[in-house]
Amino acid sequence: MATEIYRDAWGIPHLRARSAAGLAHAQGLVTARDRAWQLEIERHRAQGTSASFLGASALPWDRFARRARLDDTARRCFTELERRDPETARWVRAYVDGVNEGLADGTAPEFARTGLTPGRWEPWTPLGVWLGTHILFAGFPAKLWREQVAAHLGADAIGLFATDGPGTSGSNGWLVSGERTVTGQAVIAGDPHRWIEDPGVYQQIHLSCPEFDVVGLAVPGVPGVAHFGHTGTVAWAITNAMADYQDLYRERLRRTGAGVEALGPDGLWHRAARHTELVEVAGEEPVEVEVIETDRGPVVIGGPEGLDGDPFDPADPSDAPVAISLRHPPRVTGDLGFGALLPLLRARRAADVDRAFDRWAEPVNVVQAADTEGGVLHRVAGRVPLRAEANRLRLVPAWEPGHDWQGWQETPRAGLTDDGVAVMANQRGPAEPLGVEFAPPHRHDRIAALLAGKERWSAADMPAIHTDTHLASASALLDHLRTLDALTPEASALRDRLLAWNRRMDAGSADAALYSAVRGAVVRQLAAHPAFAALATPPAYPEVFQPWLALLPRVGFALEHLLRAEELYGIDRPSAVRAAVEEVAARPPAGVWGDTHRLAPWRALEPETPYDEPGLSGDHDCVLCTSGVPGLTDRAARGPAARYVWDLARREDSRWVVPLGASGVPGSPHHRDQLPLWLAGDLVPVVTDWTLLKKETDV
């Protein structure tokens, strides 16, 4: 039997081959045909070469990728994979061979627009794509923000601004055991919240060979199904554990005749690796990047002379230039966790999924799994270093003892609740010992409450949870509104209307639009207060880190904490809320929430024919997590990057959907055909019966 490629009515690829390697080749081939432009974008991002055809706007990322040594780390990890797990290395090579074969026929229109010719993938390129996708996922730049807050407001202020990254991130996931379902078999459902990209970050796919038959959501550019899959007898899903496993070190560097040296914790100067690289920039002169790596890791900020415009005093030994290095597990161990991918595909029971995730490394996730024999799994998977508490919170001095890594944390496990469910929504759950900042409990609590409201659930019931728009975090602001008096008649009417509001962020709700307008005005009032003036101008760190350092988004996502704190640096919060209500009452929004809360996917290249941005329901603390930036914009670049419902009773009763479609080619009938369903909260049937599929070709 040759490798066969089928499609269902939504253009989703279904692949059948004689072997796992043959299937990997076919997966690479079909992904390159469907997502050629996306694959090349990801390859260039991993290599730090995207500015060569996208221009200067891509240069900040390329600088970071070069300085962080992403491509070199991917090579190192693949070399280790070949040594430790040659079978998986051969399987990855087969995928890369398929990608290269598919790219040879790449006809994506973006190539012609940019003058880009598809290049050649190397065996380590999928590892580079994975690393490039997740290197900022754990939000290590948040430590830069904490450093700023502590320096200007004191260490006690850090908790007031607790958020993850430049916006909220994470996922929802829930497992309902067989005792709580109509079939007597478990159901797993959820939705990963990520940047909404065009093409999408997840690829629906069906992989079948004599060893396994799996449906799941693949990451384009990476073989297999890592995050969300169903083998027929077992299914699994993940959410971000919000663990802290990346460290930033302040470095003292000096130039010598032989290169660069770094001061170590032993009080001695040690030779650092140093070389320069040239970054090509379309339409401009190439840019030279100095790459330095100390015993801690690559220097990602500054250097021996500090930052551009850094006002340090060379004559003052206590005032050292700024240089910051990054230490993260794959660079230290040479392991990205790809050894888990084949065992996941071969899993038959929850115990098999458990053993597979013992080999997981990056990123750190909370995993749920259930099988047809009643087995369940709820655990954390990934590699988190053991080190001093200070490392987890802020930057630490590389020249002081006590900040080295001392092995690895044990990954916690959890069970189901007494009522037979488990809910994960990035809250302080089983991963709490591994993290610093977590999502507020609102999404977790809302999902748990909805599940408790019904004795028996089916797979078909789950979209009602996916699309719930109740905004519990609105209470903090509404409580302040409740205390206001002596308002103008217009502001008084606005206050009363919001206090009567059902707290649902529905796209068609005028009240939700009013709430968002008041919230945004409060955020701007607080951010403009002199108490926060020192945080308004971030340090001159590289541009790629600036989203984590911007004051307005930080205030927007921490608003609940800031409004409820016992005292806030002398800020008169009732006056700020009063001013915001009066401002909105004088100029209220004319329409509904969906008029301004619109989907704005990230694209490496804007389409020649712009698409309409559809209006969205939800908000960043709703179960339907669609995230703008309060106080700055209602347009949402984050949201559910996929939705899934895995039914263990009958896999064909499972459902899934992605924001746009299966194809990454503009103009394809399957480029955006799932968007109406995604917007409505509907799902696409998972098809596993080969007689219901249309054969496309043999390869």
Buried (B, 14 or more C-beta within 10 A) or exposed (E): EEBBBBBBEBBBBBBBBEBBBBBBBBBBBBBBBBBBBBBBBBBBBBBBBBBBBBBEEBBBBBBBBBBBBBBBBBBBBBBBBBEBBEEBBBBBBBBBBBBBBBBEEBEBBBBEEBEBEBBEBBBBBBBBBBBBBBBBBBBBBBBBBBBBBBEEBEEEBBBBBBBBBBBBBBBBBBBBBBBBBBBEBBBBBBBBBBBBBBBBBBBBBBBBBEEBBBBBBBBBBBBBBBBBBBBBBBBBBBBBBBBBBBBBBBBBBEEEEEEBBBBBBEEEBEEBBBEEBEBBBBEEEEBEBBBBBBBBBBBBBBBBBBBEEBEBEEEEEEEBBBBBBBBBBBBBBBBBBBBBBBBBBBBBBBBBBBBBBEBBBBBBBBBBBBBBBBBBBBBBBBBBBEBBEBBBBBBBBBBBEEBBBEEBBEBBEBEBEEEBBBBBBBBBBBBBEBBBBBBBBBBBBBBBEBBEEEEEBBBBBBBEBBBBBBBBBBBBBBEBBEEBEEBEEBBBEBBEBBEEBEBBBBBEBBBBBBBBBBBBBBBBBBBBBEBBEEBEEBBBBBEBBBBBBBBBBBBBBBBBBBBBBEEBBEBEBEEBBBBBBBBBBEEBBEEBBBBBBBBBBEBBBEEEEEBEEBBBBBBBBBBBBBBBBBBBBBBBBBBBBBBBBBBBBEBBBBBBBBBBBBBBBBEBEBBBBBBEBBBEBBBBBBBBEEEEBEEBEEB
